[in-house]
Amino acid sequence: MMQSNRLPFVVTVIVNWNRPLDTIECLKSLGSITYRNHKVVVVDNGSEDGSTEQIHAAVPKAEILVNSRNLGFAAGVNIGIVRALELNAAYVLLLNNDTVVAPDFLEPLVAACEADREIGIVGPAVYHFGTRRFFSGGGWPRRLLPLLVRQAHPLGQGKGKSACAPQEVEYIWGQAMLIRKEVFEHIGLFDSGFFMYYEDCDFCRRASRVGFRLLCVPQAHVWHKVANSTRGNERLRWRYKTASMFYFHRKYSQWGIVQALLQTVLTLVGIGIRELRRGNWRWVTGPWPCWGEML
C-alpha cells in the first residue's frame, strides 16, 4: 500500500464527443476511487448534443475544456495532456470515456511506475463492460504486420490462474494507459495525424525506441464498452481504422507507399480472418468500401 502523504499527482484526461452519459458514468466511477492525489480533465471535442452542460451538471468538480469542433482523438487528448502537465502532473492517465474503473485500480498502476523509473507506460487488465470476460492487457507487435498485435493474457487464462505479476509488453491500449510525465518530455505528445485509432500503438513504439519500458498490471481492473464512439456506424469506424492503419504503416515504412499499402491490406485480411472466426460477419461490409474513399 502506498503512503497517502507521498502519492504522486495523477491527472486523468478523458475525451468526450457526443457521449455525455458514458462520460458521466466514467467520471462517477473515478469519483469513487481510493487514490487521493488525483484530478480529472475532460476535453469535449466539439459535441453538438449539450454534452458540456450535462457533464458539468452531473460532475461539477470535473474541469472541462471545450473544443469548437471535433479535432479527432489524438489532437483532442493532446489538449488535455498539455493541461495536465501545466498542473504539474507526475503521471497522466488516459481513459476512454466509455470505460468504468475499479475503486482501487490506480494504486497498482502508480506503484508499478514508482518501482522502476524505466517504466514509462502502464496499463490495467481491461474487461468487457459488465462482465469478467477479459478484453485486453497489452501485447506485442508482429514483425512484418505490427498492427496485428499478439495479445497478452496476464491473467493466466486457460492456466487456472486468477492473476499474476505485472507483465512487460510492447503495446498498451489507449483506452486506459498511465504515462509518466518524462515520456512526454522525451517524445512529445500523440501524433495528431491519427484522427482516431492506432495513435496508441504509435505512441508506445516511440516511447520504446527511446528506452522506456511498458507493463500490463493485472491487479488494476477497468471495464470497457468497446467502440461506443462509433457504435451504429460500422462504415465510419472502418474508415477511420483503415486510414490510421495506412498512416501508421506509411510513417514506419522503409520502402515507401507500396509497402504501406501492402501492409495495410494484409493487416485487414488478418483482422478479417480473426473476426470471421468469431462469427462477426458484419466485418465483411466494414472496411472495404472505405478504400474507394481513401484512394
C-alpha positions in Angstrom: 0.0 0.0 0.0 1.4 3.4 -1.0 1.6 6.1 1.7 -1.1 8.7 1.1 1.1 11.6 2.0 3.6 10.7 -0.7 1.3 9.9 -3.5 2.4 11.3 -6.9 -0.1 13.7 -8.5 -2.1 12.0 -11.3 -4.3 13.9 -13.8 -6.8 11.8 -15.8 -7.7 13.0 -19.3 -11.0 11.9 -20.9 -12.1 13.0 -24.4 -15.9 13.2 -25.0 -17.7 13.5 -28.3 -21.5 13.4 -28.1 -21.5 10.6 -25.5 -22.3 12.5 -22.2 -23.9 9.6 -20.4 -20.9 7.3 -21.0 -18.6 10.1 -19.8 -20.7 10.8 -16.7 -20.6 7.1 -15.8 -16.9 7.0 -16.2 -16.5 10.2 -14.1 -18.7 8.8 -11.4 -16.6 5.7 -11.2 -13.5 7.9 -10.9 -15.2 9.8 -8.1 -15.2 6.5 -6.0 -11.5 5.7 -6.4 -9.4 5.3 -3.3 -6.3 7.1 -4.8 -6.5 10.6 -3.3 -4.0 12.8 -5.2 -5.9 12.9 -8.4 -7.7 15.3 -10.7 -9.9 14.9 -13.8 -9.8 16.9 -17.0 -12.5 16.4 -19.7 -11.9 17.5 -23.2 -15.1 18.0 -25.1 -14.3 17.5 -28.8 -16.9 19.7 -30.5 -20.0 17.9 -29.2 -23.3 19.1 -30.6 -25.7 17.5 -28.0 -25.2 19.6 -25.0 -22.6 17.3 -23.5 -20.7 20.0 -21.7 -23.8 21.2 -19.8 -24.8 17.7 -18.9 -21.4 16.7 -17.7 -20.9 19.8 -15.6 -24.4 19.3 -14.0 -23.6 15.7 -13.1 -20.0 16.1 -12.1 -19.4 19.8 -11.2 -15.8 19.2 -9.9 -14.6 18.0 -13.3 -12.6 20.5 -15.3 -13.9 20.7 -18.8 -12.0 22.1 -21.8 -14.2 22.8 -24.9 -13.1 22.5 -28.5 -15.2 24.3 -31.1 -15.0 21.3 -33.4 -14.1 17.6 -33.4 -10.3 17.5 -33.7 -10.0 13.8 -33.6 -8.9 11.7 -30.6 -5.2 12.3 -30.7 -5.4 16.1 -31.1 -8.2 16.2 -28.5 -6.3 14.2 -25.9 -3.2 16.3 -26.5 -5.1 19.4 -25.3 -5.9 17.5 -22.1 -2.3 16.3 -21.7 -0.9 19.8 -22.1 -3.3 20.9 -19.3 -2.3 18.0 -17.1 1.4 19.0 -17.5 0.5 22.6 -16.7 -1.0 21.3 -13.5 2.4 19.6 -12.8 1.1 16.1 -13.0 3.7 13.4 -12.3 1.5 10.9 -14.3 -1.2 11.4 -16.9 -3.9 8.8 -17.1 -5.7 8.5 -20.4 -9.1 6.9 -20.2 -11.7 6.3 -22.9 -15.0 7.9 -21.9 -16.8 4.5 -22.3 -14.8 2.9 -19.5 -15.6 2.3 -15.8 -12.8 1.8 -13.3 -12.5 -0.3 -10.1 -12.2 1.8 -6.9 -8.6 0.6 -6.3 -7.3 0.4 -9.8 -4.9 3.4 -9.7 -2.7 2.4 -6.8 -1.1 -0.7 -8.5 -0.5 1.3 -11.7 1.3 4.1 -9.9 3.2 1.6 -7.7 4.5 -0.2 -10.8 5.9 3.0 -12.2 7.3 4.2 -8.9 9.2 0.9 -8.5 11.3 1.5 -11.7 11.9 4.8 -13.4 12.5 3.0 -16.7 8.8 2.1 -16.7 7.2 4.8 -18.9 3.7 3.5 -19.6 1.5 1.0 -17.7 -2.0 -0.3 -18.4 -4.6 -2.4 -16.5 -6.3 -5.6 -17.3 -9.4 -4.5 -19.3 -12.6 -6.4 -19.3 -15.7 -6.3 -21.5 -18.2 -4.0 -19.8 -20.4 -5.6 -17.1 -18.6 -9.0 -17.3 -15.5 -10.8 -16.1 -14.6 -11.6 -19.7 -11.0 -10.4 -20.4 -10.7 -7.9 -23.3 -7.1 -6.7 -23.4 -3.9 -6.3 -21.5 -1.4 -5.0 -24.0 0.6 -7.1 -26.3 3.5 -7.4 -28.8 3.6 -6.4 -32.5 4.3 -8.9 -35.2 7.4 -8.2 -37.0 6.0 -7.6 -40.5 2.5 -6.6 -39.6 2.9 -4.6 -36.4 -0.8 -3.7 -36.0 -1.7 -7.4 -35.8 -0.8 -7.5 -32.1 -0.2 -10.7 -30.2 -2.4 -10.2 -27.2 -1.0 -10.6 -23.7 -3.0 -12.7 -21.3 -1.7 -11.5 -17.9 -4.5 -13.2 -16.0 -3.2 -16.6 -17.0 -6.4 -17.5 -18.8 -6.6 -21.2 -19.5 -3.9 -22.0 -16.9 -6.1 -22.0 -13.8 -4.6 -18.7 -12.6 -6.6 -15.7 -11.4 -3.8 -13.1 -11.5 0.0 -12.9 -11.9 2.7 -10.3 -11.6 2.9 -7.3 -14.0 3.9 -8.4 -17.5 6.2 -6.5 -19.8 4.7 -5.8 -23.2 5.4 -3.5 -26.2 1.9 -2.0 -26.7 -0.6 -0.7 -24.1 -4.0 0.1 -25.5 -5.1 3.7 -25.2 -8.5 3.0 -23.6 -6.6 3.0 -20.3 -2.9 3.9 -20.0 -0.9 5.7 -17.3 2.0 7.7 -18.7 5.0 9.1 -16.8 5.5 12.8 -17.5 9.0 12.2 -18.6 7.7 10.2 -21.6 6.2 13.4 -23.0 9.4 15.3 -22.2 11.3 12.8 -24.4 8.9 12.1 -27.3 6.3 14.8 -27.2 2.5 14.4 -27.5 0.4 12.0 -29.5 0.7 12.3 -33.3 -2.4 14.2 -34.4 -2.0 12.7 -37.9 -4.1 9.9 -36.4 -7.6 11.1 -36.3 -8.8 8.0 -34.5 -7.3 4.6 -33.8 -3.7 3.4 -33.6 -2.3 6.6 -32.1 -1.7 4.5 -29.0 0.4 2.0 -31.0 2.5 4.8 -32.5 3.0 6.4 -29.1 4.1 3.2 -27.4 6.5 2.5 -30.3 8.1 5.9 -30.0 8.4 5.6 -26.2 10.0 2.1 -26.5 12.5 3.5 -29.0 13.9 6.0 -26.5 14.3 3.3 -23.8 11.0 3.4 -21.8 9.5 0.0 -20.8 5.8 -0.8 -20.8 3.9 -3.0 -18.3 0.4 -4.5 -18.0 -0.6 -4.6 -14.4 -3.4 -7.2 -14.0 -4.2 -6.2 -10.4 -5.7 -3.0 -11.9 -9.2 -3.5 -13.4 -11.1 -1.4 -15.9 -14.2 -2.2 -17.9 -14.7 -1.0 -21.5 -17.8 -0.8 -23.5 -15.8 -1.0 -26.8 -16.2 1.2 -29.8 -19.1 3.2 -28.3 -17.9 6.4 -30.0 -18.7 5.0 -33.5 -21.4 2.5 -32.4 -24.1 2.0 -35.1 -21.8 3.3 -37.9 -19.6 0.4 -38.9 -18.5 2.1 -42.1 -17.4 5.2 -40.3 -15.4 3.1 -37.8 -13.6 1.2 -40.5 -13.0 4.4 -42.5 -11.0 5.8 -39.5 -9.3 2.5 -38.8 -8.2 1.9 -42.3 -6.9 5.5 -42.7 -5.0 5.2 -39.5 -3.5 1.8 -40.4 -2.2 3.3 -43.6 -0.8 6.4 -41.9 0.9 4.2 -39.3 2.5 1.9 -42.0 3.5 4.9 -44.1 5.2 6.5 -41.1 7.4 3.5 -40.4 7.7 2.1 -43.9 11.3 1.6 -45.2 10.2 1.2 -48.8 7.6 3.8 -49.3 3.9 3.8 -50.2 3.8 0.4 -51.8 5.0 -1.3 -48.6 2.5 0.7 -46.6 -0.4 -0.3 -48.9 0.6 -3.9 -48.8 0.9 -4.0 -45.0 -2.5 -2.3 -44.6 -4.2 -4.8 -46.9 -2.6 -7.8 -45.2 -3.5 -6.3 -41.8 -7.1 -6.0 -42.8 -7.1 -9.6 -44.1 -5.6 -10.8 -40.9 -8.2 -8.9 -38.9 -10.9 -10.2 -41.2 -9.9 -13.9 -40.6 -9.9 -13.3 -36.9 -13.4 -11.6 -36.9 -14.9 -14.2 -39.2 -13.7 -17.0 -36.9 -15.5 -15.2 -34.1 -18.7 -15.1 -36.2 -18.6 -11.4 -36.8 -20.0 -11.4 -40.4 -20.7 -7.7 -40.2 -17.0 -7.1 -40.7 -17.3 -8.1 -44.3 -19.2 -4.9 -45.1 -17.0 -2.7 -42.9 -13.5 -1.8 -44.2 -13.7 -2.5 -47.9 -16.0 0.4 -49.0 -13.5 2.8 -47.4 -10.8 2.1 -49.9 -12.7 4.0 -52.7 -12.9 7.0 -50.4 -9.2 6.9 -49.5 -7.7 6.4 -53.0 
